[in-house]
């Protein structure tokens, strides 16, 4: 009886960890994150972080072209000056962080 218990214990010890394998690539996959209830903003942030770490360029959204039109650009800047909580689409963008204050920090 002890032999069978020992053999079953060894089989369980060697086979159970193989069922729980999850790599970093699996955990940062967009489909995996969406299926586990993360928002689209979180998925986009993870994709940007992985691309920055890997040194790969991440394609920009089509919205960027629309927001760079001169009239739209200045109207949005005016509304962002009035309402600082307005989204300026600069979350996790590649930019240099200046440690000194400037006129456009308002």
Secondary structure as UniProt FT lines:
FT   HELIX           2..19
FT   HELIX           24..27
FT   HELIX           30..35
FT   TURN            36..37
FT   HELIX           40..54
FT   HELIX           63..67
FT   HELIX           70..82
FT   TURN            84..85
FT   TURN            91..92
FT   HELIX           103..105
//
